[in-house]
Amino acid sequence: MSTSLEVLEAEVLKLPPADRSHLPERLIASLDTDPDVEQAWALEADQREASLASGLVAEVSAQDAINRLRQRLVR
């Protein structure tokens, strides 16, 4: 590890836990800068939201989704 990275790490570890918990999210977001990918995800989110609002699809709890996937894997 380079010295500057070690210094940065030491400084980050001094931050309160709440601040440290946001850091990985912000760092990862800084890597995802492809506007085409961001636009595609925004479009997908809008389409899913519209499907839910129109009643075309129904919400499923996370636990139900996991159970359904497990059932499919057992077959």
mmCIF file of the N, C-alpha and C atoms, coordinates in Angstrom:
data_MODEL
# 
_entry.id   MODEL 
# 
loop_
_atom_site.group_PDB 
_atom_site.id 
_atom_site.type_symbol 
_atom_site.label_atom_id 
_atom_site.label_alt_id 
_atom_site.label_comp_id 
_atom_site.label_asym_id 
_atom_site.label_entity_id 
_atom_site.label_seq_id 
_atom_site.pdbx_PDB_ins_code 
_atom_site.Cartn_x 
_atom_site.Cartn_y 
_atom_site.Cartn_z 
_atom_site.occupancy 
_atom_site.B_iso_or_equiv 
_atom_site.pdbx_formal_charge 
_atom_site.auth_seq_id 
_atom_site.auth_comp_id 
_atom_site.auth_asym_id 
_atom_site.auth_atom_id 
_atom_site.pdbx_PDB_model_num 
ATOM 1   N N  . MET A 1 1  ? 0.851   -1.163  0.000   1.00 0.00 ? 1  MET A N  1 
ATOM 2   C CA . MET A 1 1  ? 0.000   0.000   0.000   1.00 0.00 ? 1  MET A CA 1 
ATOM 3   C C  . MET A 1 1  ? 0.904   1.235   0.000   1.00 0.00 ? 1  MET A C  1 
ATOM 4   N N  . SER A 1 2  ? 0.551   2.239   -0.805  1.00 0.00 ? 2  SER A N  1 
ATOM 5   C CA . SER A 1 2  ? 1.370   3.449   -0.850  1.00 0.00 ? 2  SER A CA 1 
ATOM 6   C C  . SER A 1 2  ? 1.178   4.268   0.416   1.00 0.00 ? 2  SER A C  1 
ATOM 7   N N  . THR A 1 3  ? 2.143   5.102   0.692   1.00 0.00 ? 3  THR A N  1 
ATOM 8   C CA . THR A 1 3  ? 2.107   5.913   1.909   1.00 0.00 ? 3  THR A CA 1 
ATOM 9   C C  . THR A 1 3  ? 0.887   6.825   1.929   1.00 0.00 ? 3  THR A C  1 
ATOM 10  N N  . SER A 1 4  ? 0.556   7.464   0.803   1.00 0.00 ? 4  SER A N  1 
ATOM 11  C CA . SER A 1 4  ? -0.596  8.366   0.774   1.00 0.00 ? 4  SER A CA 1 
ATOM 12  C C  . SER A 1 4  ? -1.896  7.605   1.032   1.00 0.00 ? 4  SER A C  1 
ATOM 13  N N  . LEU A 1 5  ? -1.985  6.389   0.532   1.00 0.00 ? 5  LEU A N  1 
ATOM 14  C CA . LEU A 1 5  ? -3.173  5.581   0.779   1.00 0.00 ? 5  LEU A CA 1 
ATOM 15  C C  . LEU A 1 5  ? -3.248  5.175   2.246   1.00 0.00 ? 5  LEU A C  1 
ATOM 16  N N  . GLU A 1 6  ? -2.123  4.869   2.842   1.00 0.00 ? 6  GLU A N  1 
ATOM 17  C CA . GLU A 1 6  ? -2.095  4.528   4.267   1.00 0.00 ? 6  GLU A CA 1 
ATOM 18  C C  . GLU A 1 6  ? -2.529  5.715   5.119   1.00 0.00 ? 6  GLU A C  1 
ATOM 19  N N  . VAL A 1 7  ? -2.078  6.905   4.754   1.00 0.00 ? 7  VAL A N  1 
ATOM 20  C CA . VAL A 1 7  ? -2.463  8.118   5.487   1.00 0.00 ? 7  VAL A CA 1 
ATOM 21  C C  . VAL A 1 7  ? -3.958  8.359   5.334   1.00 0.00 ? 7  VAL A C  1 
ATOM 22  N N  . LEU A 1 8  ? -4.438  8.233   4.131   1.00 0.00 ? 8  LEU A N  1 
ATOM 23  C CA . LEU A 1 8  ? -5.869  8.420   3.878   1.00 0.00 ? 8  LEU A CA 1 
ATOM 24  C C  . LEU A 1 8  ? -6.699  7.416   4.670   1.00 0.00 ? 8  LEU A C  1 
ATOM 25  N N  . GLU A 1 9  ? -6.276  6.158   4.651   1.00 0.00 ? 9  GLU A N  1 
ATOM 26  C CA . GLU A 1 9  ? -6.987  5.126   5.407   1.00 0.00 ? 9  GLU A CA 1 
ATOM 27  C C  . GLU A 1 9  ? -7.015  5.459   6.899   1.00 0.00 ? 9  GLU A C  1 
ATOM 28  N N  . ALA A 1 10 ? -5.904  5.894   7.434   1.00 0.00 ? 10 ALA A N  1 
ATOM 29  C CA . ALA A 1 10 ? -5.840  6.242   8.856   1.00 0.00 ? 10 ALA A CA 1 
ATOM 30  C C  . ALA A 1 10 ? -6.794  7.390   9.168   1.00 0.00 ? 10 ALA A C  1 
ATOM 31  N N  . GLU A 1 11 ? -6.875  8.363   8.283   1.00 0.00 ? 11 GLU A N  1 
ATOM 32  C CA . GLU A 1 11 ? -7.779  9.494   8.497   1.00 0.00 ? 11 GLU A CA 1 
ATOM 33  C C  . GLU A 1 11 ? -9.237  9.062   8.407   1.00 0.00 ? 11 GLU A C  1 
ATOM 34  N N  . VAL A 1 12 ? -9.537  8.214   7.446   1.00 0.00 ? 12 VAL A N  1 
ATOM 35  C CA . VAL A 1 12 ? -10.912 7.728   7.276   1.00 0.00 ? 12 VAL A CA 1 
ATOM 36  C C  . VAL A 1 12 ? -11.348 6.936   8.508   1.00 0.00 ? 12 VAL A C  1 
ATOM 37  N N  . LEU A 1 13 ? -10.451 6.156   9.054   1.00 0.00 ? 13 LEU A N  1 
ATOM 38  C CA . LEU A 1 13 ? -10.804 5.347   10.230  1.00 0.00 ? 13 LEU A CA 1 
ATOM 39  C C  . LEU A 1 13 ? -11.049 6.202   11.467  1.00 0.00 ? 13 LEU A C  1 
ATOM 40  N N  . LYS A 1 14 ? -10.662 7.452   11.434  1.00 0.00 ? 14 LYS A N  1 
ATOM 41  C CA . LYS A 1 14 ? -10.942 8.366   12.542  1.00 0.00 ? 14 LYS A CA 1 
ATOM 42  C C  . LYS A 1 14 ? -12.355 8.932   12.472  1.00 0.00 ? 14 LYS A C  1 
ATOM 43  N N  . LEU A 1 15 ? -12.995 8.801   11.312  1.00 0.00 ? 15 LEU A N  1 
ATOM 44  C CA . LEU A 1 15 ? -14.352 9.337   11.150  1.00 0.00 ? 15 LEU A CA 1 
ATOM 45  C C  . LEU A 1 15 ? -15.348 8.555   12.002  1.00 0.00 ? 15 LEU A C  1 
ATOM 46  N N  . PRO A 1 16 ? -16.461 9.182   12.364  1.00 0.00 ? 16 PRO A N  1 
ATOM 47  C CA . PRO A 1 16 ? -17.515 8.455   13.087  1.00 0.00 ? 16 PRO A CA 1 
ATOM 48  C C  . PRO A 1 16 ? -18.074 7.337   12.199  1.00 0.00 ? 16 PRO A C  1 
ATOM 49  N N  . PRO A 1 17 ? -18.574 6.265   12.816  1.00 0.00 ? 17 PRO A N  1 
ATOM 50  C CA . PRO A 1 17 ? -19.097 5.138   12.035  1.00 0.00 ? 17 PRO A CA 1 
ATOM 51  C C  . PRO A 1 17 ? -20.133 5.535   10.984  1.00 0.00 ? 17 PRO A C  1 
ATOM 52  N N  . ALA A 1 18 ? -21.013 6.459   11.305  1.00 0.00 ? 18 ALA A N  1 
ATOM 53  C CA . ALA A 1 18 ? -22.044 6.865   10.342  1.00 0.00 ? 18 ALA A CA 1 
ATOM 54  C C  . ALA A 1 18 ? -21.419 7.458   9.082   1.00 0.00 ? 18 ALA A C  1 
ATOM 55  N N  . ASP A 1 19 ? -20.382 8.260   9.253   1.00 0.00 ? 19 ASP A N  1 
ATOM 56  C CA . ASP A 1 19 ? -19.704 8.839   8.090   1.00 0.00 ? 19 ASP A CA 1 
ATOM 57  C C  . ASP A 1 19 ? -18.955 7.774   7.305   1.00 0.00 ? 19 ASP A C  1 
ATOM 58  N N  . ARG A 1 20 ? -18.303 6.863   8.016   1.00 0.00 ? 20 ARG A N  1 
ATOM 59  C CA . ARG A 1 20 ? -17.568 5.785   7.334   1.00 0.00 ? 20 ARG A CA 1 
ATOM 60  C C  . ARG A 1 20 ? -18.510 4.897   6.542   1.00 0.00 ? 20 ARG A C  1 
ATOM 61  N N  . SER A 1 21 ? -19.730 4.701   7.036   1.00 0.00 ? 21 SER A N  1 
ATOM 62  C CA . SER A 1 21 ? -20.662 3.808   6.341   1.00 0.00 ? 21 SER A CA 1 
ATOM 63  C C  . SER A 1 21 ? -21.097 4.382   5.000   1.00 0.00 ? 21 SER A C  1 
ATOM 64  N N  . HIS A 1 22 ? -21.061 5.697   4.838   1.00 0.00 ? 22 HIS A N  1 
ATOM 65  C CA . HIS A 1 22 ? -21.451 6.310   3.568   1.00 0.00 ? 22 HIS A CA 1 
ATOM 66  C C  . HIS A 1 22 ? -20.301 6.339   2.557   1.00 0.00 ? 22 HIS A C  1 
ATOM 67  N N  . LEU A 1 23 ? -19.108 6.219   3.029   1.00 0.00 ? 23 LEU A N  1 
ATOM 68  C CA . LEU A 1 23 ? -17.944 6.336   2.156   1.00 0.00 ? 23 LEU A CA 1 
ATOM 69  C C  . LEU A 1 23 ? -17.894 5.273   1.051   1.00 0.00 ? 23 LEU A C  1 
ATOM 70  N N  . PRO A 1 24 ? -18.090 3.988   1.341   1.00 0.00 ? 24 PRO A N  1 
ATOM 71  C CA . PRO A 1 24 ? -18.025 2.996   0.258   1.00 0.00 ? 24 PRO A CA 1 
ATOM 72  C C  . PRO A 1 24 ? -19.047 3.268   -0.851  1.00 0.00 ? 24 PRO A C  1 
ATOM 73  N N  . GLU A 1 25 ? -20.240 3.664   -0.448  1.00 0.00 ? 25 GLU A N  1 
ATOM 74  C CA . GLU A 1 25 ? -21.283 3.961   -1.431  1.00 0.00 ? 25 GLU A CA 1 
ATOM 75  C C  . GLU A 1 25 ? -20.844 5.095   -2.355  1.00 0.00 ? 25 GLU A C  1 
ATOM 76  N N  . ARG A 1 26 ? -20.285 6.129   -1.771  1.00 0.00 ? 26 ARG A N  1 
ATOM 77  C CA . ARG A 1 26 ? -19.842 7.272   -2.569  1.00 0.00 ? 26 ARG A CA 1 
ATOM 78  C C  . ARG A 1 26 ? -18.655 6.920   -3.455  1.00 0.00 ? 26 ARG A C  1 
ATOM 79  N N  . LEU A 1 27 ? -17.761 6.089   -2.948  1.00 0.00 ? 27 LEU A N  1 
ATOM 80  C CA . LEU A 1 27 ? -16.612 5.685   -3.763  1.00 0.00 ? 27 LEU A CA 1 
ATOM 81  C C  . LEU A 1 27 ? -17.058 4.834   -4.955  1.00 0.00 ? 27 LEU A C  1 
ATOM 82  N N  . ILE A 1 28 ? -17.949 3.905   -4.707  1.00 0.00 ? 28 ILE A N  1 
ATOM 83  C CA . ILE A 1 28 ? -18.449 3.053   -5.795  1.00 0.00 ? 28 ILE A CA 1 
ATOM 84  C C  . ILE A 1 28 ? -19.204 3.894   -6.816  1.00 0.00 ? 28 ILE A C  1 
ATOM 85  N N  . ALA A 1 29 ? -20.022 4.822   -6.335  1.00 0.00 ? 29 ALA A N  1 
ATOM 86  C CA . ALA A 1 29 ? -20.765 5.687   -7.244  1.00 0.00 ? 29 ALA A CA 1 
ATOM 87  C C  . ALA A 1 29 ? -19.815 6.505   -8.116  1.00 0.00 ? 29 ALA A C  1 
ATOM 88  N N  . SER A 1 30 ? -18.673 6.863   -7.584  1.00 0.00 ? 30 SER A N  1 
ATOM 89  C CA . SER A 1 30 ? -17.718 7.645   -8.366  1.00 0.00 ? 30 SER A CA 1 
ATOM 90  C C  . SER A 1 30 ? -17.108 6.831   -9.500  1.00 0.00 ? 30 SER A C  1 
ATOM 91  N N  . LEU A 1 31 ? -17.162 5.512   -9.405  1.00 0.00 ? 31 LEU A N  1 
ATOM 92  C CA . LEU A 1 31 ? -16.631 4.654   -10.458 1.00 0.00 ? 31 LEU A CA 1 
ATOM 93  C C  . LEU A 1 31 ? -17.628 4.444   -11.586 1.00 0.00 ? 31 LEU A C  1 
ATOM 94  N N  . ASP A 1 32 ? -18.904 4.551   -11.272 1.00 0.00 ? 32 ASP A N  1 
ATOM 95  C CA . ASP A 1 32 ? -19.968 4.319   -12.241 1.00 0.00 ? 32 ASP A CA 1 
ATOM 96  C C  . ASP A 1 32 ? -20.359 5.638   -12.904 1.00 0.00 ? 32 ASP A C  1 
ATOM 97  N N  . THR A 1 33 ? -19.560 6.077   -13.838 1.00 0.00 ? 33 THR A N  1 
ATOM 98  C CA . THR A 1 33 ? -19.798 7.371   -14.458 1.00 0.00 ? 33 THR A CA 1 
ATOM 99  C C  . THR A 1 33 ? -20.217 7.267   -15.912 1.00 0.00 ? 33 THR A C  1 
ATOM 100 N N  . ASP A 1 34 ? -20.595 6.086   -16.376 1.00 0.00 ? 34 ASP A N  1 
ATOM 101 C CA . ASP A 1 34 ? -21.022 5.929   -17.764 1.00 0.00 ? 34 ASP A CA 1 
ATOM 102 C C  . ASP A 1 34 ? -22.450 6.456   -17.891 1.00 0.00 ? 34 ASP A C  1 
ATOM 103 N N  . PRO A 1 35 ? -22.662 7.578   -18.577 1.00 0.00 ? 35 PRO A N  1 
ATOM 104 C CA . PRO A 1 35 ? -23.994 8.159   -18.665 1.00 0.00 ? 35 PRO A CA 1 
ATOM 105 C C  . PRO A 1 35 ? -25.006 7.238   -19.338 1.00 0.00 ? 35 PRO A C  1 
ATOM 106 N N  . ASP A 1 36 ? -24.567 6.425   -20.278 1.00 0.00 ? 36 ASP A N  1 
ATOM 107 C CA . ASP A 1 36 ? -25.493 5.497   -20.940 1.00 0.00 ? 36 ASP A CA 1 
ATOM 108 C C  . ASP A 1 36 ? -26.016 4.460   -19.962 1.00 0.00 ? 36 ASP A C  1 
ATOM 109 N N  . VAL A 1 37 ? -25.137 3.969   -19.101 1.00 0.00 ? 37 VAL A N  1 
ATOM 110 C CA . VAL A 1 37 ? -25.549 2.985   -18.097 1.00 0.00 ? 37 VAL A CA 1 
ATOM 111 C C  . VAL A 1 37 ? -26.497 3.633   -17.097 1.00 0.00 ? 37 VAL A C  1 
ATOM 112 N N  . GLU A 1 38 ? -26.159 4.829   -16.648 1.00 0.00 ? 38 GLU A N  1 
ATOM 113 C CA . GLU A 1 38 ? -27.020 5.535   -15.695 1.00 0.00 ? 38 GLU A CA 1 
ATOM 114 C C  . GLU A 1 38 ? -28.391 5.798   -16.304 1.00 0.00 ? 38 GLU A C  1 
ATOM 115 N N  . GLN A 1 39 ? -28.429 6.193   -17.557 1.00 0.00 ? 39 GLN A N  1 
ATOM 116 C CA . GLN A 1 39 ? -29.701 6.458   -18.227 1.00 0.00 ? 39 GLN A CA 1 
ATOM 117 C C  . GLN A 1 39 ? -30.514 5.173   -18.377 1.00 0.00 ? 39 GLN A C  1 
ATOM 118 N N  . ALA A 1 40 ? -29.850 4.085   -18.697 1.00 0.00 ? 40 ALA A N  1 
ATOM 119 C CA . ALA A 1 40 ? -30.554 2.803   -18.840 1.00 0.00 ? 40 ALA A CA 1 
ATOM 120 C C  . ALA A 1 40 ? -31.159 2.368   -17.510 1.00 0.00 ? 40 ALA A C  1 
ATOM 121 N N  . TRP A 1 41 ? -30.406 2.532   -16.410 1.00 0.00 ? 41 TRP A N  1 
ATOM 122 C CA . TRP A 1 41 ? -30.944 2.174   -15.093 1.00 0.00 ? 41 TRP A CA 1 
ATOM 123 C C  . TRP A 1 41 ? -32.111 3.070   -14.712 1.00 0.00 ? 41 TRP A C  1 
ATOM 124 N N  . ALA A 1 42 ? -32.020 4.359   -15.021 1.00 0.00 ? 42 ALA A N  1 
ATOM 125 C CA . ALA A 1 42 ? -33.115 5.283   -14.714 1.00 0.00 ? 42 ALA A CA 1 
ATOM 126 C C  . ALA A 1 42 ? -34.365 4.899   -15.490 1.00 0.00 ? 42 ALA A C  1 
ATOM 127 N N  . LEU A 1 43 ? -34.207 4.545   -16.758 1.00 0.00 ? 43 LEU A N  1 
ATOM 128 C CA . LEU A 1 43 ? -35.331 4.115   -17.583 1.00 0.00 ? 43 LEU A CA 1 
ATOM 129 C C  . LEU A 1 43 ? -35.951 2.837   -17.023 1.00 0.00 ? 43 LEU A C  1 
ATOM 130 N N  . GLU A 1 44 ? -35.108 1.890   -16.647 1.00 0.00 ? 44 GLU A N  1 
ATOM 131 C CA . GLU A 1 44 ? -35.595 0.631   -16.064 1.00 0.00 ? 44 GLU A CA 1 
ATOM 132 C C  . GLU A 1 44 ? -36.379 0.892   -14.781 1.00 0.00 ? 44 GLU A C  1 
ATOM 133 N N  . ALA A 1 45 ? -35.852 1.761   -13.923 1.00 0.00 ? 45 ALA A N  1 
ATOM 134 C CA . ALA A 1 45 ? -36.541 2.090   -12.673 1.00 0.00 ? 45 ALA A CA 1 
ATOM 135 C C  . ALA A 1 45 ? -37.892 2.742   -12.953 1.00 0.00 ? 45 ALA A C  1 
ATOM 136 N N  . ASP A 1 46 ? -37.928 3.658   -13.919 1.00 0.00 ? 46 ASP A N  1 
ATOM 137 C CA . ASP A 1 46 ? -39.187 4.311   -14.280 1.00 0.00 ? 46 ASP A CA 1 
ATOM 138 C C  . ASP A 1 46 ? -40.212 3.309   -14.807 1.00 0.00 ? 46 ASP A C  1 
ATOM 139 N N  . GLN A 1 47 ? -39.750 2.370   -15.643 1.00 0.00 ? 47 GLN A N  1 
ATOM 140 C CA . GLN A 1 47 ? -40.655 1.355   -16.195 1.00 0.00 ? 47 GLN A CA 1 
ATOM 141 C C  . GLN A 1 47 ? -41.195 0.438   -15.100 1.00 0.00 ? 47 GLN A C  1 
ATOM 142 N N  . ARG A 1 48 ? -40.346 0.060   -14.178 1.00 0.00 ? 48 ARG A N  1 
ATOM 143 C CA . ARG A 1 48 ? -40.800 -0.793  -13.077 1.00 0.00 ? 48 ARG A CA 1 
ATOM 144 C C  . ARG A 1 48 ? -41.782 -0.064  -12.185 1.00 0.00 ? 48 ARG A C  1 
ATOM 145 N N  . GLU A 1 49 ? -41.512 1.202   -11.912 1.00 0.00 ? 49 GLU A N  1 
ATOM 146 C CA . GLU A 1 49 ? -42.421 2.007   -11.095 1.00 0.00 ? 49 GLU A CA 1 
ATOM 147 C C  . GLU A 1 49 ? -43.775 2.151   -11.779 1.00 0.00 ? 49 GLU A C  1 
ATOM 148 N N  . ALA A 1 50 ? -43.775 2.376   -13.088 1.00 0.00 ? 50 ALA A N  1 
ATOM 149 C CA . ALA A 1 50 ? -45.025 2.493   -13.843 1.00 0.00 ? 50 ALA A CA 1 
ATOM 150 C C  . ALA A 1 50 ? -45.793 1.178   -13.835 1.00 0.00 ? 50 ALA A C  1 
ATOM 151 N N  . SER A 1 51 ? -45.104 0.055   -13.946 1.00 0.00 ? 51 SER A N  1 
ATOM 152 C CA . SER A 1 51 ? -45.762 -1.259  -13.905 1.00 0.00 ? 51 SER A CA 1 
ATOM 153 C C  . SER A 1 51 ? -46.432 -1.496  -12.562 1.00 0.00 ? 51 SER A C  1 
ATOM 154 N N  . LEU A 1 52 ? -45.767 -1.092  -11.498 1.00 0.00 ? 52 LEU A N  1 
ATOM 155 C CA . LEU A 1 52 ? -46.354 -1.222  -10.160 1.00 0.00 ? 52 LEU A CA 1 
ATOM 156 C C  . LEU A 1 52 ? -47.569 -0.307  -10.009 1.00 0.00 ? 52 LEU A C  1 
ATOM 157 N N  . ALA A 1 53 ? -47.418 0.943   -10.444 1.00 0.00 ? 53 ALA A N  1 
ATOM 158 C CA . ALA A 1 53 ? -48.495 1.921   -10.292 1.00 0.00 ? 53 ALA A CA 1 
ATOM 159 C C  . ALA A 1 53 ? -49.729 1.530   -11.093 1.00 0.00 ? 53 ALA A C  1 
ATOM 160 N N  . SER A 1 54 ? -49.532 0.921   -12.253 1.00 0.00 ? 54 SER A N  1 
ATOM 161 C CA . SER A 1 54 ? -50.656 0.546   -13.110 1.00 0.00 ? 54 SER A CA 1 
ATOM 162 C C  . SER A 1 54 ? -51.323 -0.747  -12.665 1.00 0.00 ? 54 SER A C  1 
ATOM 163 N N  . GLY A 1 55 ? -50.677 -1.482  -11.777 1.00 0.00 ? 55 GLY A N  1 
ATOM 164 C CA . GLY A 1 55 ? -51.225 -2.764  -11.343 1.00 0.00 ? 55 GLY A CA 1 
ATOM 165 C C  . GLY A 1 55 ? -50.840 -3.913  -12.260 1.00 0.00 ? 55 GLY A C  1 
ATOM 166 N N  . LEU A 1 56 ? -50.017 -3.632  -13.256 1.00 0.00 ? 56 LEU A N  1 
ATOM 167 C CA . LEU A 1 56 ? -49.567 -4.669  -14.186 1.00 0.00 ? 56 LEU A CA 1 
ATOM 168 C C  . LEU A 1 56 ? -48.780 -5.753  -13.456 1.00 0.00 ? 56 LEU A C  1 
ATOM 169 N N  . VAL A 1 57 ? -48.021 -5.343  -12.454 1.00 0.00 ? 57 VAL A N  1 
ATOM 170 C CA . VAL A 1 57 ? -47.287 -6.278  -11.614 1.00 0.00 ? 57 VAL A CA 1 
ATOM 171 C C  . VAL A 1 57 ? -47.592 -5.968  -10.159 1.00 0.00 ? 57 VAL A C  1 
ATOM 172 N N  . ALA A 1 58 ? -47.415 -6.953  -9.314  1.00 0.00 ? 58 ALA A N  1 
ATOM 173 C CA . ALA A 1 58 ? -47.681 -6.775  -7.884  1.00 0.00 ? 58 ALA A CA 1 
ATOM 174 C C  . ALA A 1 58 ? -46.366 -6.828  -7.117  1.00 0.00 ? 58 ALA A C  1 
ATOM 175 N N  . GLU A 1 59 ? -46.330 -6.095  -6.019  1.00 0.00 ? 59 GLU A N  1 
ATOM 176 C CA . GLU A 1 59 ? -45.149 -6.129  -5.164  1.00 0.00 ? 59 GLU A CA 1 
ATOM 177 C C  . GLU A 1 59 ? -45.038 -7.490  -4.492  1.00 0.00 ? 59 GLU A C  1 
ATOM 178 N N  . VAL A 1 60 ? -43.820 -7.917  -4.281  1.00 0.00 ? 60 VAL A N  1 
ATOM 179 C CA . VAL A 1 60 ? -43.547 -9.176  -3.596  1.00 0.00 ? 60 VAL A CA 1 
ATOM 180 C C  . VAL A 1 60 ? -42.536 -8.860  -2.511  1.00 0.00 ? 60 VAL A C  1 
ATOM 181 N N  . SER A 1 61 ? -42.764 -9.379  -1.316  1.00 0.00 ? 61 SER A N  1 
ATOM 182 C CA . SER A 1 61 ? -41.807 -9.129  -0.240  1.00 0.00 ? 61 SER A CA 1 
ATOM 183 C C  . SER A 1 61 ? -40.490 -9.830  -0.558  1.00 0.00 ? 61 SER A C  1 
ATOM 184 N N  . ALA A 1 62 ? -39.444 -9.336  0.040   1.00 0.00 ? 62 ALA A N  1 
ATOM 185 C CA . ALA A 1 62 ? -38.126 -9.935  -0.173  1.00 0.00 ? 62 ALA A CA 1 
ATOM 186 C C  . ALA A 1 62 ? -38.137 -11.406 0.228   1.00 0.00 ? 62 ALA A C  1 
ATOM 187 N N  . GLN A 1 63 ? -38.786 -11.712 1.343   1.00 0.00 ? 63 GLN A N  1 
ATOM 188 C CA . GLN A 1 63 ? -38.821 -13.096 1.804   1.00 0.00 ? 63 GLN A CA 1 
ATOM 189 C C  . GLN A 1 63 ? -39.571 -13.990 0.828   1.00 0.00 ? 63 GLN A C  1 
ATOM 190 N N  . ASP A 1 64 ? -40.692 -13.496 0.275   1.00 0.00 ? 64 ASP A N  1 
ATOM 191 C CA . ASP A 1 64 ? -41.420 -14.274 -0.730  1.00 0.00 ? 64 ASP A CA 1 
ATOM 192 C C  . ASP A 1 64 ? -40.566 -14.496 -1.970  1.00 0.00 ? 64 ASP A C  1 
ATOM 193 N N  . ALA A 1 65 ? -39.860 -13.476 -2.404  1.00 0.00 ? 65 ALA A N  1 
ATOM 194 C CA . ALA A 1 65 ? -38.998 -13.610 -3.583  1.00 0.00 ? 65 ALA A CA 1 
ATOM 195 C C  . ALA A 1 65 ? -37.913 -14.649 -3.342  1.00 0.00 ? 65 ALA A C  1 
ATOM 196 N N  . ILE A 1 66 ? -37.304 -14.619 -2.182  1.00 0.00 ? 66 ILE A N  1 
ATOM 197 C CA . ILE A 1 66 ? -36.267 -15.603 -1.849  1.00 0.00 ? 66 ILE A CA 1 
ATOM 198 C C  . ILE A 1 66 ? -36.851 -17.001 -1.814  1.00 0.00 ? 66 ILE A C  1 
ATOM 199 N N  . ASN A 1 67 ? -38.021 -17.152 -1.196  1.00 0.00 ? 67 ASN A N  1 
ATOM 200 C CA . ASN A 1 67 ? -38.664 -18.469 -1.133  1.00 0.00 ? 67 ASN A CA 1 
ATOM 201 C C  . ASN A 1 67 ? -38.981 -18.994 -2.526  1.00 0.00 ? 67 ASN A C  1 
ATOM 202 N N  . ARG A 1 68 ? -39.486 -18.124 -3.406  1.00 0.00 ? 68 ARG A N  1 
ATOM 203 C CA . ARG A 1 68 ? -39.802 -18.548 -4.781  1.00 0.00 ? 68 ARG A CA 1 
ATOM 204 C C  . ARG A 1 68 ? -38.543 -18.992 -5.517  1.00 0.00 ? 68 ARG A C  1 
ATOM 205 N N  . LEU A 1 69 ? -37.463 -18.250 -5.349  1.00 0.00 ? 69 LEU A N  1 
ATOM 206 C CA . LEU A 1 69 ? -36.211 -18.622 -5.993  1.00 0.00 ? 69 LEU A CA 1 
ATOM 207 C C  . LEU A 1 69 ? -35.689 -19.952 -5.467  1.00 0.00 ? 69 LEU A C  1 
ATOM 208 N N  . ARG A 1 70 ? -35.793 -20.159 -4.170  1.00 0.00 ? 70 ARG A N  1 
ATOM 209 C CA . ARG A 1 70 ? -35.347 -21.434 -3.601  1.00 0.00 ? 70 ARG A CA 1 
ATOM 210 C C  . ARG A 1 70 ? -36.165 -22.594 -4.138  1.00 0.00 ? 70 ARG A C  1 
ATOM 211 N N  . GLN A 1 71 ? -37.464 -22.394 -4.290  1.00 0.00 ? 71 GLN A N  1 
ATOM 212 C CA . GLN A 1 71 ? -38.315 -23.446 -4.837  1.00 0.00 ? 71 GLN A CA 1 
ATOM 213 C C  . GLN A 1 71 ? -37.924 -23.780 -6.268  1.00 0.00 ? 71 GLN A C  1 
ATOM 214 N N  . ARG A 1 72 ? -37.585 -22.770 -7.053  1.00 0.00 ? 72 ARG A N  1 
ATOM 215 C CA . ARG A 1 72 ? -37.164 -23.000 -8.435  1.00 0.00 ? 72 ARG A CA 1 
ATOM 216 C C  . ARG A 1 72 ? -35.841 -23.771 -8.491  1.00 0.00 ? 72 ARG A C  1 
ATOM 217 N N  . LEU A 1 73 ? -34.960 -23.485 -7.550  1.00 0.00 ? 73 LEU A N  1 
ATOM 218 C CA . LEU A 1 73 ? -33.664 -24.151 -7.547  1.00 0.00 ? 73 LEU A CA 1 
ATOM 219 C C  . LEU A 1 73 ? -33.764 -25.623 -7.140  1.00 0.00 ? 73 LEU A C  1 
ATOM 220 N N  . VAL A 1 74 ? -34.763 -25.938 -6.338  1.00 0.00 ? 74 VAL A N  1 
ATOM 221 C CA . VAL A 1 74 ? -34.932 -27.322 -5.864  1.00 0.00 ? 74 VAL A CA 1 
ATOM 222 C C  . VAL A 1 74 ? -35.413 -28.226 -6.985  1.00 0.00 ? 74 VAL A C  1 
ATOM 223 N N  . ARG A 1 75 ? -36.185 -27.684 -7.881  1.00 0.00 ? 75 ARG A N  1 
ATOM 224 C CA . ARG A 1 75 ? -36.782 -28.502 -8.963  1.00 0.00 ? 75 ARG A CA 1 
ATOM 225 C C  . ARG A 1 75 ? -35.785 -29.182 -9.813  1.00 0.00 ? 75 ARG A C  1 
# 
